[in-house]
């Protein structure tokens, strides 16, 4: 499997240089390639290569920023004409606006709107939110009504308080109310791509202001099934936390839902293998019940404490008296976002936000 940094390959730069030659009459392809493949290039990781591409690209553009943004529009137009899609490698277009246009709000608004229709500017817009605050958010409210689906999605995704892999927006973490007009405009958007972004924005807000999201959930309930899906997905962190009021909103009550016969088939799990477990769930109520079923893994951390992460198993109706055997595997394969530490861990089974049973197991090297 290739590393993500390898999207910046000789083939990519050769193709892009040919596009630049169409857009810039006196463009020197040989010099461009030479400046890209400096001695340090091979050791650069993905973000370093992206930033390096931005800097080299800047050398071949007009010094005048407004003229440079017009040329970028011309380049993207040629890329589209050549049927070259806006893959991740082209994110340096957004980085160019962030790097060289941050002090020119008026000029930068147009390229952000145009570029995001080719490659998302959700990362590039965040320094503008930090610098200009409500002025930038007001522009994103306007974008939330744009005819282009990518721009509408950009309005929601770029304004998320806690966008993954991007800088957080402290002001919006503290007070998310400037985002409400954006979310209201997009809650009934015809595109699921946009609606999922609205849900992600709500989920970010829930991490700092659960009561705000609870209020929005109550306000939006009873709308379309698409809006219902937004608030359900936007409440996922609260649901995983077993937040009592959000569980009540969805009628998720663990009373008389029994979990029995929890068995861990692999009480010692080697890193790289899977935890295998089974249990029985029974609806002991006299009527049908909606059951949100989750497993909780209490991971051993570097300082010796346990920290829980919740994994959804299912969410469905159980008829009165229904009794179902469940079997699951939880991978302990090494991944870049989590380090596994040998020692005591714990498994719990969660029904409608309530931990019913738990059992220890060990992780070994």
C-alpha positions as CSV (number, residue, x, y, z in Angstrom):
1,X,0.0,0.0,0.0
2,X,1.4,3.4,-1.0
3,X,1.9,6.2,1.6
4,X,-0.4,9.2,1.2
5,X,2.6,11.4,0.5
6,X,3.2,9.4,-2.7
7,X,0.2,11.2,-4.4
8,X,2.8,13.8,-5.0
9,X,4.6,11.7,-7.6
10,X,6.7,12.5,-10.7
11,X,3.7,11.6,-12.8
12,X,1.4,14.0,-11.0
13,X,3.9,16.9,-11.3
14,X,4.5,16.2,-14.9
15,X,0.8,16.2,-15.7
16,X,0.2,19.3,-13.7
17,X,3.1,21.1,-15.3
18,X,1.6,20.4,-18.7
19,X,-1.6,22.1,-17.5
20,X,0.3,25.1,-16.2
21,X,2.0,25.4,-19.6
22,X,-1.5,25.8,-21.2
23,X,-2.4,28.5,-18.7
24,X,0.9,30.4,-18.5
25,X,2.4,31.2,-21.9
26,X,6.0,31.7,-20.6
27,X,5.9,28.8,-18.1
28,X,9.1,26.9,-17.8
29,X,8.2,23.3,-17.1
30,X,11.8,22.1,-16.6
31,X,12.4,24.8,-13.9
32,X,9.2,23.9,-12.2
33,X,10.1,20.2,-11.9
34,X,13.6,21.2,-10.7
35,X,12.2,23.3,-7.9
36,X,9.8,20.6,-6.9
37,X,12.3,17.8,-6.6
38,X,14.8,19.4,-4.4
39,X,17.1,17.3,-2.3
40,X,14.8,17.4,0.7
41,X,11.7,16.3,-1.2
42,X,12.1,12.6,-0.7
43,X,12.2,12.9,3.1
44,X,9.1,15.1,3.2
45,X,5.8,13.8,4.6
46,X,2.5,14.5,3.0
47,X,1.7,17.9,4.5
48,X,5.3,19.0,3.9
49,X,5.0,18.1,0.3
50,X,1.7,19.9,0.0
51,X,3.1,23.0,1.5
52,X,6.2,22.8,-0.6
53,X,4.0,22.5,-3.7
54,X,2.2,25.6,-2.7
55,X,5.5,27.6,-2.4
56,X,6.8,26.4,-5.7
57,X,3.4,27.1,-7.4
58,X,3.6,30.6,-6.0
59,X,6.9,31.2,-7.7
60,X,5.3,30.7,-11.1
61,X,2.2,32.8,-10.5
62,X,1.9,36.6,-10.7
63,X,3.1,38.5,-7.6
64,X,-0.2,40.4,-7.6
65,X,-2.5,38.3,-5.5
66,X,-5.8,39.1,-7.3
67,X,-4.2,38.3,-10.7
68,X,-2.9,35.0,-9.2
69,X,-6.3,34.0,-8.1
70,X,-7.8,34.6,-11.5
71,X,-5.0,32.4,-13.0
72,X,-5.9,29.7,-10.5
73,X,-9.4,29.8,-11.8
74,X,-8.1,29.4,-15.4
75,X,-6.0,26.5,-14.3
76,X,-8.9,24.7,-12.7
77,X,-11.0,25.3,-15.7
78,X,-8.4,23.6,-17.9
79,X,-8.1,20.7,-15.4
80,X,-11.9,20.2,-15.7
81,X,-11.7,20.4,-19.5
82,X,-9.1,17.7,-19.5
83,X,-11.3,15.6,-17.2
84,X,-8.8,15.7,-14.4
85,X,-10.7,15.4,-11.1
86,X,-9.9,17.4,-7.9
87,X,-8.2,14.7,-5.8
88,X,-6.5,15.3,-2.5
89,X,-3.3,16.2,-4.3
90,X,-4.8,19.5,-5.4
91,X,-5.5,20.7,-1.9
92,X,-2.6,23.1,-2.3
93,X,-5.0,25.4,-4.3
94,X,-6.8,26.0,-1.0
95,X,-3.5,26.2,0.9
96,X,-2.4,28.9,-1.6
97,X,-5.4,31.1,-0.7
98,X,-4.8,30.5,3.0
99,X,-1.1,31.2,2.8
100,X,-1.1,34.3,0.5
101,X,-4.5,35.7,0.8
102,X,-5.3,35.8,4.5
103,X,-4.9,39.6,4.7
104,X,-7.2,40.2,1.7
105,X,-10.6,39.0,2.7
106,X,-12.5,40.6,-0.2
107,X,-10.3,39.0,-2.9
108,X,-10.1,35.6,-1.2
109,X,-13.8,35.0,-0.9
110,X,-14.2,34.4,-4.6
111,X,-11.4,31.8,-5.1
112,X,-12.5,30.0,-1.9
113,X,-16.0,29.7,-3.4
114,X,-14.6,28.6,-6.8
115,X,-11.8,26.2,-5.6
116,X,-14.1,24.4,-3.2
117,X,-16.1,23.2,-6.2
118,X,-13.0,21.4,-7.4
119,X,-11.2,20.5,-4.2
120,X,-12.7,21.3,-0.7
121,X,-11.4,24.4,1.0
122,X,-12.7,23.3,4.4
123,X,-9.2,23.4,5.9
124,X,-8.1,26.6,4.1
125,X,-11.1,28.6,5.3
126,X,-10.5,28.1,9.0
127,X,-7.7,30.7,9.4
128,X,-10.1,33.2,7.8
129,X,-12.7,32.3,10.5
130,X,-10.1,32.8,13.2
131,X,-9.0,36.1,11.8
132,X,-12.4,37.6,10.7
133,X,-14.9,35.9,13.0
134,X,-18.5,36.7,12.2
135,X,-17.5,38.4,8.9
136,X,-16.4,35.1,7.6
137,X,-19.3,33.2,9.1
138,X,-21.7,35.6,7.5
139,X,-20.2,34.8,4.2
140,X,-20.6,31.1,4.9
141,X,-24.3,31.7,5.7
142,X,-24.6,33.1,2.2
143,X,-22.8,30.0,0.8
144,X,-25.2,27.8,2.6
145,X,-27.8,28.9,0.0
146,X,-25.5,28.4,-3.0
147,X,-26.7,26.5,-6.0
148,X,-23.6,24.3,-6.0
149,X,-23.7,21.3,-3.6
150,X,-20.0,21.5,-2.9
151,X,-20.3,25.1,-1.8
152,X,-23.2,24.4,0.5
153,X,-21.4,21.5,2.1
154,X,-18.3,23.7,2.5
155,X,-20.4,26.2,4.5
156,X,-21.2,23.5,7.1
157,X,-18.0,21.4,7.0
158,X,-15.6,24.4,7.0
159,X,-17.3,26.0,10.0
160,X,-17.3,22.9,12.2
161,X,-15.9,23.8,15.7
162,X,-13.8,20.6,15.9
163,X,-13.1,19.6,12.3
164,X,-10.8,16.5,12.4
165,X,-7.2,17.0,11.3
166,X,-7.8,20.8,11.2
167,X,-7.3,23.6,13.7
168,X,-10.2,24.0,16.1
169,X,-12.2,27.3,16.3
170,X,-12.1,28.3,20.0
171,X,-14.8,31.0,19.6
172,X,-17.2,28.5,18.0
173,X,-16.5,25.9,20.7
174,X,-17.3,28.5,23.3
175,X,-20.4,29.9,21.5
176,X,-21.8,27.9,18.5
177,X,-24.8,30.2,18.0
178,X,-23.3,31.9,14.9
179,X,-23.5,28.5,13.2
180,X,-27.3,28.1,13.7
181,X,-28.3,30.0,10.5
182,X,-26.0,27.7,8.4
183,X,-27.4,24.6,10.0
184,X,-31.0,25.8,9.6
185,X,-30.5,26.6,6.0
186,X,-29.1,23.1,5.3
187,X,-31.2,20.8,7.5
188,X,-33.5,20.0,4.6
189,X,-30.8,20.1,1.9
190,X,-31.6,17.7,-1.0
191,X,-28.1,16.3,-0.8
192,X,-27.2,13.6,1.8
193,X,-23.6,14.7,1.4
194,X,-24.6,18.1,2.8
195,X,-26.9,16.7,5.4
196,X,-24.2,14.5,6.8
197,X,-22.0,17.5,7.2
198,X,-24.7,19.2,9.2
199,X,-24.9,16.2,11.4
200,X,-21.1,16.3,11.9
201,X,-21.3,19.9,12.8
202,X,-24.0,19.2,15.4
203,X,-21.9,16.4,16.8
204,X,-19.0,18.8,17.2
205,X,-21.2,21.2,19.1
206,X,-22.5,18.4,21.3
207,X,-19.1,17.8,22.7
208,X,-19.1,21.2,24.3
209,X,-22.8,22.1,24.5
210,X,-24.9,18.9,24.8
211,X,-27.9,21.0,26.0
212,X,-27.8,23.1,22.8
213,X,-27.9,20.0,20.6
214,X,-30.7,18.5,22.7
215,X,-32.7,21.7,22.2
216,X,-32.1,21.5,18.4
217,X,-33.0,17.9,18.3
218,X,-36.3,18.6,20.1
219,X,-37.0,21.6,17.7
220,X,-36.2,19.6,14.5
221,X,-38.0,16.4,15.5
222,X,-41.2,15.6,13.6
223,X,-39.8,17.0,10.4
224,X,-38.8,14.9,7.4
225,X,-37.1,11.5,7.7
226,X,-33.9,13.2,6.3
227,X,-33.9,15.7,9.1
228,X,-34.6,13.0,11.7
229,X,-31.5,11.2,10.4
230,X,-29.4,14.4,10.8
231,X,-30.3,14.9,14.4
232,X,-29.8,11.2,15.2
233,X,-26.4,11.2,13.6
234,X,-25.6,14.6,15.1
235,X,-26.4,13.1,18.6
236,X,-24.2,10.1,18.2
237,X,-21.6,11.2,20.8
238,X,-24.4,11.9,23.3
239,X,-26.0,8.6,22.6
240,X,-22.6,6.8,23.1
241,X,-22.2,8.7,26.4
242,X,-25.6,7.5,27.5
243,X,-26.9,11.1,27.9
244,X,-30.2,10.6,29.7
245,X,-32.2,13.3,28.0
246,X,-31.2,12.4,24.4
247,X,-32.0,8.8,25.1
248,X,-35.4,9.9,26.3
249,X,-36.0,11.9,23.1
250,X,-35.6,8.7,21.2
251,X,-37.5,6.5,23.6
252,X,-34.4,4.4,24.4
253,X,-35.0,2.9,27.9
254,X,-33.0,-0.1,29.1
255,X,-35.5,-1.2,31.7
256,X,-36.3,-4.9,31.5
257,X,-33.9,-5.5,28.7
258,X,-31.6,-8.2,30.0
259,X,-28.1,-9.2,29.0
260,X,-27.0,-12.7,30.0
261,X,-24.4,-15.3,29.2
262,X,-21.6,-12.9,28.4
263,X,-18.7,-15.1,27.3
264,X,-15.3,-14.0,26.1
265,X,-14.0,-16.7,23.8
266,X,-10.5,-15.1,23.7
267,X,-9.7,-14.0,27.3
268,X,-6.1,-13.3,26.2
269,X,-5.8,-11.4,22.9
270,X,-2.5,-10.9,21.2
271,X,-2.0,-7.5,19.6
272,X,-3.0,-7.9,16.0
273,X,-5.7,-10.4,16.7
274,X,-9.4,-10.0,17.7
275,X,-11.4,-10.1,20.9
276,X,-14.3,-12.6,20.3
277,X,-17.3,-12.5,22.6
278,X,-21.0,-13.5,22.7
279,X,-24.0,-12.8,24.9
280,X,-27.8,-13.1,24.9
281,X,-30.2,-10.2,24.9
282,X,-33.8,-10.6,26.0
283,X,-36.7,-8.1,25.9
284,X,-38.5,-8.9,29.2
285,X,-41.1,-6.2,28.6
286,X,-44.7,-7.0,27.6
287,X,-44.4,-4.8,24.5
288,X,-42.0,-4.1,21.6
289,X,-38.9,-2.1,22.5
290,X,-36.3,-0.2,20.5
291,X,-32.9,-1.4,21.6
292,X,-29.6,0.5,20.9
293,X,-27.0,-2.1,21.5
294,X,-23.3,-1.2,21.9
295,X,-20.1,-2.7,23.2
296,X,-17.7,-0.7,25.3
297,X,-14.0,-1.4,25.4
298,X,-12.0,-0.1,28.3
299,X,-8.6,0.3,26.9
300,X,-5.5,0.2,29.0
301,X,-3.7,3.6,28.7
302,X,0.0,4.5,29.0
303,X,-0.5,5.8,32.6
304,X,-2.2,2.6,33.7
305,X,-5.9,3.8,33.8
306,X,-8.7,2.5,31.7
307,X,-10.6,4.6,29.1
308,X,-13.8,3.5,27.4
309,X,-14.5,3.7,23.7
310,X,-18.0,2.7,22.6
311,X,-18.8,0.7,19.4
312,X,-22.3,0.4,18.0
313,X,-23.6,-3.1,17.4
314,X,-27.2,-2.5,16.3
315,X,-30.3,-0.5,16.8
316,X,-33.6,-2.1,16.1
317,X,-37.0,-3.2,17.6
318,X,-37.2,-6.3,19.8
319,X,-40.6,-7.9,20.1
320,X,-42.0,-8.7,23.6
321,X,-40.2,-11.7,24.9
322,X,-37.6,-11.8,22.0
323,X,-34.4,-13.5,22.9
324,X,-31.4,-13.1,20.6
325,X,-27.8,-14.5,20.7
326,X,-25.2,-12.0,19.6
327,X,-21.6,-12.8,18.5
328,X,-19.0,-10.2,17.8
329,X,-15.3,-9.6,17.1
330,X,-13.4,-6.5,18.1
331,X,-10.1,-6.0,16.3
332,X,-6.8,-5.2,18.0
333,X,-5.0,-4.8,14.8
334,X,-2.4,-2.0,15.0
335,X,-3.7,1.3,13.6
336,X,-2.1,4.7,13.4
337,X,-4.7,6.4,15.6
338,X,-4.5,4.1,18.6
339,X,-1.7,2.4,20.6
340,X,-2.5,-0.8,22.4
341,X,-0.9,-1.4,25.8
342,X,-0.5,-5.0,27.2
343,X,-2.4,-5.7,30.4
344,X,-5.9,-5.7,31.8
345,X,-8.7,-4.4,29.6
346,X,-12.5,-4.7,30.0
347,X,-15.5,-5.3,27.8
348,X,-19.0,-4.0,28.7
349,X,-22.3,-4.5,27.0
350,X,-24.5,-1.4,26.8
351,X,-28.2,-1.3,26.2
352,X,-29.9,2.0,25.5
353,X,-27.0,3.9,27.1
354,X,-26.9,1.6,30.2
355,X,-24.0,-0.7,30.9
356,X,-25.5,-4.0,31.8
357,X,-22.6,-6.4,32.2
358,X,-18.8,-6.3,32.0
359,X,-15.9,-8.7,32.0
360,X,-12.1,-8.5,32.0
361,X,-9.7,-9.7,29.4
362,X,-6.0,-9.3,28.7
363,X,-4.0,-7.9,25.9
364,X,-0.5,-9.4,25.3
365,X,2.3,-8.7,22.9
